[in-house]
Amino acid sequence: MSQIGEQVYFGITDYVMLAAMLGFSLGIGIFFAIRGNKTKTKFEYLLGSRQMGALPVALSLFATFHSAISLLGTPAEVYTYGTMIVYSTIVPSLSFLFMTVTSVPLFYPLKLTSVNEYLERRYNSKFVRILGTFLGIISSMSYMTISLLSPGLALQTVAGLPLWLSIVVIGLIGTFYTTIGGLKSVIWTDVFQTFIIFGGIIVILVKGSYDSGGIENVMKVAADNGRMIFDDIRIDPRVRHTVWDQSIGGFVYWASSGFSQSTVQRISSVKSPQQANGIYGLGIIGLAYLLREFSGPVTQLTYSAISAASAPLTGLFFFGAAFPQAEVVGGLFGISVGLAVNIWLTLGSFMYGARAPRLPLGTTVGCSSANTTSAWAVARNVSSAATSPSTGISGIMRSTTKTITYFRTDKEFSLYDLSYSWSPVIGVTVTVIAGLFGSVIYRTLSKSPVTSDPALLFPWAKRLWCIKDIALDSSKEINVTKGDQELAVITSLKSYSS
């Protein structure tokens, strides 16, 4: 690092390391592009010929869902609001176990290239597939936009590059190696970057702890400043972080990733179920630069932006795979209601919702004013504060508190004050309930039988509804009784064993 006045910038060694990392990522894409340039098919490009190993795919999924948003946003979230967010880092393990009995056994045997193929087959509607594709693009672009902005702000801080240039460089490199190399390039680049992530975290933990007087002193300082919070069990859904919203909301949020194109494409790329991209480059680059005008912690922005579209879409997938009663009219009604409710609450909370009170600022002894300000803006606020290097930390706090209404437990209840952590739960639940209601009403009025292809249901759902996989001609039906309910199950030409 080189120091100019109070600001610390990249030195020659830092630039060499940065260039090496970006160059190696490009090299992986070029390698796979050259290696398969004459024989590459859609099957190889999109699914890696279904010959990928479990370990690289697992590391790729980690890198996909743990980007700069986590690296910058989570520490800032802890510093600003305390450690209750730690519960949301534990529940992903439960969510991934949930995927082993839902996403993997459902999608892998179907040999899908696009996750939205499932929607067309399950609801027998091209329109539902197009709608799912559109919402998937919106959700993916929302996530990648924030993912691209975060490292762009970091590079602006430490390298002194203009924000637009940082975003363009990172975005074009990622777009390039993804485009030319296909899924294999993406997976192996993710593996490389995962090691970089863990290496950086280890170095920061060791160096930071050493400079701060050891782990015990770090924990003591955090506790003295009120940041060690693990026991908030209030049932008020307006409280930003509690055991309940972080556990339940976090579970649903991460379980939703099991129905995303990123996950299903990687699941479909492995050799067997036991081991078990879209390219939006220029659009994401533009959106990432525009997002700098929105304020709020990056973790909240990510949760809210993704859940607004992905939670109702996840509800549509879950509804179709868990309930043989699901059909196109009910599905469209359910996702319409789910989208309306989630978008309404998301926009309303940003516009009118009260903000959670922030913890008092900690000491910045030993940090230069300029660098402290820039790092604070990068990690915490994704806001216009990042463009005001002359403003100190206290200045940022004064400028933001003038226009923010802070949440109080004695405040009159408002849906706009609901914690953002409940957004995934609301979206999925409303979609499933509304979809089931719509399907029952439609089938009652139209007097149409309950029909479903067993291959398009969760294995546990088939056991629940007493539906068996029986190889019959597609024009035949079997009647299955569940209590007093008769299900007319139309089997597919190519059924499979669960």
C-alpha positions in Angstrom: 0.0 0.0 0.0 1.1 3.5 -0.7 0.1 6.5 1.3 -0.7 9.9 -0.1 -1.6 12.4 2.6 -4.2 10.6 4.8 -5.6 8.4 2.0 -4.0 4.9 1.6 -4.1 3.6 -2.0 -2.9 0.4 -3.8 0.8 0.1 -4.3 2.6 -1.7 -7.2 2.4 -5.1 -5.4 -1.3 -4.7 -4.9 -2.0 -3.9 -8.5 0.1 -6.9 -9.6 -1.9 -9.2 -7.3 -5.2 -7.8 -8.5 -4.2 -8.1 -12.2 -3.0 -11.7 -11.5 -6.3 -12.7 -10.0 -8.4 -11.1 -12.8 -6.0 -12.5 -15.4 -6.2 -16.0 -14.0 -10.0 -15.8 -14.1 -9.8 -14.8 -17.7 -7.4 -17.5 -18.4 -9.8 -20.2 -17.2 -12.4 -19.0 -19.6 -10.0 -18.9 -22.5 -8.8 -22.4 -21.6 -12.2 -24.0 -21.7 -13.1 -22.0 -24.8 -10.1 -23.3 -26.7 -10.4 -26.8 -25.3 -13.9 -27.3 -26.6 -14.1 -24.8 -29.5 -14.6 -27.4 -32.2 -16.9 -29.9 -30.5 -18.7 -27.8 -27.9 -22.5 -28.4 -27.9 -25.3 -26.8 -25.9 -25.1 -29.8 -23.6 -21.4 -29.2 -22.9 -21.7 -25.4 -22.7 -24.7 -25.2 -20.3 -24.3 -28.4 -18.3 -20.6 -29.2 -18.5 -21.6 -32.5 -20.2 -23.0 -33.6 -16.8 -19.5 -34.7 -15.8 -18.7 -32.2 -13.1 -17.5 -33.4 -9.7 -19.4 -32.7 -6.5 -16.6 -30.7 -4.8 -16.1 -28.1 -7.5 -19.9 -27.7 -8.0 -20.3 -27.2 -4.2 -17.5 -24.6 -4.1 -19.1 -22.9 -7.1 -22.4 -22.7 -5.4 -20.7 -21.2 -2.4 -19.0 -18.5 -4.5 -22.3 -17.9 -6.3 -24.3 -17.1 -3.1 -21.5 -15.7 -1.0 -20.2 -12.7 -2.9 -18.9 -9.3 -2.0 -22.4 -8.8 -0.5 -21.5 -11.2 2.3 -17.9 -10.1 2.6 -18.7 -6.4 2.9 -22.3 -6.5 4.1 -22.2 -8.9 7.0 -19.4 -7.3 8.9 -21.1 -3.9 8.4 -24.4 -5.4 9.5 -22.8 -6.7 12.8 -21.1 -3.4 13.4 -24.3 -1.4 12.8 -26.9 -3.6 14.3 -25.2 -6.3 16.3 -24.6 -10.1 16.0 -28.2 -11.3 15.8 -27.6 -11.8 12.0 -25.3 -14.8 12.9 -28.4 -17.0 13.1 -29.0 -16.4 9.4 -25.5 -17.9 8.7 -26.4 -21.1 10.6 -29.7 -22.0 8.9 -28.3 -22.4 5.3 -27.1 -25.8 6.4 -30.8 -26.8 7.2 -31.9 -25.2 3.9 -29.4 -27.3 2.0 -30.6 -30.5 3.8 -34.1 -29.4 2.7 -32.9 -29.3 -0.9 -31.8 -32.9 -0.7 -35.4 -34.0 -0.4 -36.9 -31.3 -2.7 -34.8 -29.8 -5.5 -32.3 -32.5 -6.1 -34.7 -35.5 -6.4 -37.2 -33.4 -8.3 -34.9 -31.7 -10.9 -32.0 -34.1 -11.5 -34.1 -36.9 -13.1 -35.8 -34.5 -15.4 -32.6 -33.6 -17.2 -33.4 -29.9 -17.4 -31.3 -27.3 -19.1 -33.5 -24.4 -17.8 -35.3 -24.6 -14.4 -38.3 -22.9 -16.1 -38.8 -26.0 -18.3 -40.3 -27.5 -15.2 -42.9 -24.8 -15.0 -44.1 -25.4 -18.5 -44.3 -29.1 -18.0 -46.0 -28.8 -14.6 -48.6 -26.2 -15.5 -48.8 -27.2 -19.2 -48.4 -23.5 -20.1 -45.8 -21.7 -22.2 -46.9 -18.4 -20.6 -46.0 -19.7 -17.1 -42.6 -20.6 -18.3 -42.0 -17.2 -19.8 -43.3 -15.5 -16.6 -40.9 -17.7 -14.6 -38.0 -16.8 -16.9 -38.8 -13.1 -16.6 -39.0 -13.2 -12.8 -35.8 -15.3 -12.7 -34.0 -12.7 -14.8 -35.2 -9.9 -12.5 -34.1 -11.7 -9.4 -30.7 -12.7 -10.9 -30.0 -9.2 -12.2 -31.0 -7.7 -8.8 -28.5 -10.0 -7.0 -25.7 -9.5 -9.6 -26.2 -5.8 -9.7 -25.6 -5.5 -5.9 -22.8 -8.1 -6.2 -21.1 -6.0 -8.9 -21.6 -2.7 -7.1 -20.0 -3.9 -3.8 -16.5 -4.7 -5.2 -16.8 -1.7 -7.5 -17.0 0.5 -4.4 -14.2 -1.4 -2.7 -11.9 -0.8 -5.8 -12.9 2.8 -5.9 -11.8 3.1 -2.2 -8.5 1.3 -2.3 -7.4 1.9 -5.9 -8.7 5.4 -6.4 -10.5 4.3 -9.6 -13.8 6.0 -10.6 -16.8 3.9 -9.6 -18.0 3.5 -13.2 -14.6 2.2 -14.3 -14.4 -0.3 -11.5 -17.9 -1.6 -12.3 -17.2 -1.8 -16.0 -13.9 -3.7 -15.6 -15.3 -6.2 -13.1 -18.5 -6.7 -15.1 -16.8 -7.1 -18.5 -14.3 -9.6 -17.2 -17.0 -11.7 -15.6 -19.2 -11.5 -18.7 -16.2 -12.4 -20.9 -15.1 -15.6 -19.2 -18.7 -16.7 -18.7 -19.5 -16.2 -22.4 -16.6 -17.9 -24.0 -16.1 -20.8 -21.5 -19.6 -21.9 -20.5 -20.5 -23.6 -17.3 -17.1 -25.3 -16.8 -15.4 -22.0 -16.9 -17.8 -20.5 -14.4 -17.5 -23.4 -12.0 -13.6 -23.6 -12.1 -13.4 -19.8 -11.8 -15.7 -20.0 -8.8 -13.4 -22.6 -7.3 -10.4 -20.4 -7.7 -12.1 -17.4 -6.3 -13.4 -19.4 -3.3 -9.8 -20.1 -2.3 -9.1 -16.4 -2.7 -12.1 -15.5 -0.5 -11.0 -17.9 2.3 -7.4 -16.8 2.0 -8.4 -13.2 2.4 -10.7 -13.9 5.3 -8.0 -15.8 7.2 -5.4 -13.1 6.6 -7.8 -10.4 7.8 -8.8 -12.4 10.9 -5.2 -13.1 11.9 -3.8 -9.6 11.2 -6.8 -7.8 12.6 -6.8 -9.9 15.8 -3.1 -9.4 16.2 -3.3 -5.6 15.7 -6.2 -5.4 18.1 -4.6 -7.3 21.0 -6.0 -10.7 20.4 -9.4 -12.4 19.9 -10.3 -11.9 23.6 -9.8 -8.1 23.3 -11.8 -8.0 20.0 -14.7 -9.7 21.7 -14.5 -7.5 24.8 -14.5 -4.3 22.7 -17.5 -5.6 20.8 -19.3 -6.5 24.0 -18.5 -3.2 25.6 -20.1 -1.4 22.6 -23.2 -3.5 22.8 -22.6 -5.5 19.6 -22.6 -9.0 21.1 -26.4 -9.7 21.0 -27.6 -13.3 20.7 -30.8 -13.4 22.9 -33.4 -11.3 21.1 -36.4 -13.6 21.1 -39.1 -10.9 20.8 -42.0 -12.0 18.7 -42.7 -8.5 17.3 -42.2 -9.0 13.5 -41.1 -5.3 13.2 -37.9 -5.9 15.1 -35.1 -6.0 12.6 -33.3 -9.1 13.8 -34.6 -11.7 16.2 -34.0 -15.4 16.6 -37.3 -16.1 14.8 -37.0 -13.9 11.7 -33.3 -14.8 11.2 -34.0 -18.5 11.6 -37.3 -18.8 9.7 -36.7 -16.1 7.2 -33.1 -17.2 6.6 -34.3 -20.8 6.0 -36.8 -19.8 3.4 -34.4 -17.4 1.8 -31.7 -20.0 1.3 -34.2 -22.7 0.4 -35.4 -20.5 -2.4 -31.9 -20.8 -4.0 -32.7 -24.5 -4.6 -35.3 -23.4 -7.3 -33.0 -20.9 -9.1 -31.3 -21.4 -12.4 -27.9 -21.1 -10.9 -28.5 -24.0 -8.6 -30.5 -26.3 -10.9 -27.9 -25.8 -13.7 -25.1 -26.9 -11.4 -27.2 -29.8 -10.0 -27.7 -30.9 -13.6 -24.0 -30.7 -14.4 -22.8 -33.4 -11.9 -22.3 -37.0 -12.8 -25.0 -38.5 -10.6 -27.8 -37.4 -8.2 -25.7 -38.7 -5.4 -23.1 -35.9 -6.1 -25.5 -33.6 -6.7 -26.4 -18.4 -17.2 -28.0 -16.3 -18.2 -25.6 -13.6 -19.4 -26.9 -10.1 -18.5 -23.5 -8.3 -18.7 -24.2 -4.8 -20.0 -27.6 -4.5 -18.3 -26.1 -5.5 -14.9 -23.2 -3.0 -15.3 -25.6 -0.2 -15.9 -27.9 -1.2 -13.0 -24.9 -1.5 -10.6 -23.9 2.1 -11.3 -27.5 3.3 -10.9 -27.9 1.4 -7.6 -25.4 3.8 -5.9 -28.3 6.2 -5.5 -30.1 3.8 -3.2 -29.3 3.8 0.5 -29.4 1.0 3.0 -27.1 -1.8 4.1 -26.2 -4.2 1.2 -27.6 -7.2 3.1 -31.0 -5.6 3.4 -30.9 -4.4 -0.2 -30.1 -7.9 -1.4 -32.7 -9.6 0.8 -35.4 -7.2 -0.3 -34.6 -6.9 -4.0 -34.2 -10.6 -4.5 -37.2 -11.7 -2.4 -39.6 -9.3 -4.1 -39.4 -11.5 -7.3 -37.8 -14.8 -6.2 -40.0 -15.6 -3.2 -43.3 -15.7 -5.2 -41.5 -17.6 -7.9 -40.3 -20.1 -5.3 -43.8 -20.3 -4.1 -45.0 -21.2 -7.6 -42.4 -24.0 -7.9 -43.2 -25.4 -4.4 -46.9 -25.2 -5.0 -46.6 -27.2 -8.2 -44.3 -29.8 -6.8 -46.1 -30.3 -3.5 -49.7 -30.2 -4.5 -51.2 -32.4 -7.2 -54.2 -30.0 -7.1 -52.1 -27.2 -8.7 -53.0 -26.1 -12.1 -52.3 -23.1 -14.4 -55.2 -20.8 -13.3 -54.5 -21.3 -9.6 -50.7 -21.0 -10.2 -51.1 -17.7 -12.0 -53.5 -16.3 -9.4 -51.1 -17.3 -6.6 -48.0 -15.8 -8.1 -49.9 -12.6 -9.0 -51.1 -12.1 -5.5 -47.6 -13.0 -4.1 -45.9 -10.6 -6.4 -48.3 -7.8 -5.6 -48.0 -8.3 -1.8 -44.2 -8.6 -1.8 -43.5 -5.6 -4.1 -46.0 -3.5 -2.2 -44.4 -4.3 1.1 -40.8 -3.9 -0.2 -41.4 -0.5 -1.8 -43.5 0.6 1.1 -40.9 -0.3 3.7 -38.2 1.6 1.8 -40.4 4.6 1.3 -42.3 4.8 4.6 -40.9 2.2 7.0 -39.1 3.1 10.2 -35.5 2.2 10.4 -34.0 0.1 13.1 -31.9 2.1 15.6 -28.1 1.8 15.0 -25.6 1.0 17.6 -23.2 3.7 18.8 -20.1 4.2 16.7 -17.0 2.5 17.9 -13.5 3.9 18.1 -11.6 4.8 14.9 -8.3 5.4 16.6 -5.5 4.5 14.3 -7.6 4.9 11.1 -7.2 7.8 8.7 -10.3 10.0 8.4 -10.5 9.6 4.6 -10.1 5.8 4.6 -12.5 5.3 7.5 -15.2 7.3 5.7 -14.7 5.4 2.4 -14.6 2.0 4.0 -17.7 2.8 6.0 -19.6 3.8 2.9 -18.5 0.8 0.9 -19.4 -1.8 3.6 -22.5 -0.3 5.1 -24.6 2.0 3.0 -24.1 1.6 -0.8 -25.2 5.3 -0.9 -24.1 8.7 -2.0 -21.9 8.9 1.1 -19.4 6.9 -1.0 -19.0 9.9 -3.3 -18.2 12.4 -0.4 -14.7 11.6 0.7 -14.4 14.9 2.6 -17.3 14.0 4.9 -16.3 12.3 8.2 -18.1 9.5 9.9 -19.9 11.8 12.2 -20.9 13.9 9.2 -22.4 10.8 7.5 -24.4 10.0 10.6 -25.7 13.5 10.9 -26.7 13.8 7.3 -28.6 10.5 7.4 -30.4 10.8 10.7 -32.1 14.0 9.6 -34.4 12.2 7.2 -34.8 8.8 8.9 -37.6 7.8 11.3 -36.3 5.2 13.7 -38.4 2.2 14.9 -39.9 2.1 18.4 -41.7 -0.9 19.9 -44.4 1.4 21.2 -45.1 2.8 17.7 -48.4 2.1 16.1 -48.2 -1.1 14.1 -47.6 -0.7 10.4 -46.9 -3.4 7.8 -44.2 -1.1 6.3 -42.3 -1.6 9.6 -42.0 -5.4 9.2 -38.5 -6.7 9.3 -37.1 -7.2 5.8 -36.1 -10.8 7.0 -39.8 -11.8 6.7 -40.0 -10.9 3.0 -39.1 -14.5 1.7 -41.6 -16.1 4.1 -44.4 -13.7 3.1 -43.8 -14.2 -0.6 -43.7 -18.0 -0.6 -46.6 -18.4 1.9 -49.0 -15.9 0.1 -48.3 -17.5 -3.3 -48.9 -21.1 -2.1 -52.1 -20.2 -0.2 -53.5 -18.0 -2.9 -52.6 -20.6 -5.6 -54.2 -23.5 -3.7 -57.3 -21.3 -3.1 -57.5 -20.4 -6.8 -57.0 -24.0 -8.0 -59.7 -25.3 -5.7 -62.2 -22.7 -6.8 -61.4 -23.2 -10.5 -61.6 -27.0 -10.3 -64.9 -26.7 -8.4 -66.5 -24.4 -10.9 -65.1 -26.2 -14.0 -65.6 -29.6 -12.5 -62.2 -30.7 -13.8 -60.4 -33.6 -12.2 -57.1 -33.3 -10.2 -54.4 -34.3 -12.7 -50.7 -34.4 -12.2 -47.6 -36.1 -13.7 -45.9 -38.0 -10.8 -42.5 -37.2 -12.2 -43.2 -33.5 -11.5 -43.9 -33.9 -7.8 -41.6 -34.1 -4.8 -41.0 -37.7 -3.8 -42.4 -37.0 -0.3 -45.4 -35.3 -1.9 -46.2 -38.5 -3.9 -46.0 -40.5 -0.7 -48.2 -38.0 1.1 -50.9 -38.1 -1.6 -50.5 -41.8 -2.2 -49.4 -41.4 -5.8 -47.2 -44.1 -7.4 -44.9 -44.0 -10.4 -46.6 -46.4 -12.9 -45.5 -46.6 -16.5 -48.7 -46.2 -18.5 -49.5 -44.8 -21.9 -49.9 -41.0 -21.6 -53.6 -41.2 -22.5 -54.4 -43.4 -19.6 -55.3 -42.4 -16.1 -55.1 -44.1 -12.7 -57.4 -43.2 -9.8 -55.7 -42.9 -6.4 -57.6 -42.4 -3.2 -56.4 -40.2 -0.4 -59.1 -40.3 2.3 -62.3 -39.1 0.7 -60.4 -37.4 -2.2 -59.9 -39.1 -5.5 -56.9 -38.0 -7.6 -56.9 -38.7 -11.3 -53.2 -39.0 -12.0 -52.1 -38.8 -15.7 -48.8 -40.5 -15.9 -46.1 -39.5 -18.4 -44.7 -41.7 -21.2 -41.4 -41.7 -19.4 -41.9 -42.1 -15.7 -39.1 -42.7 -13.3 -38.5 -44.4 -10.0 -38.3 -42.2 -7.0 
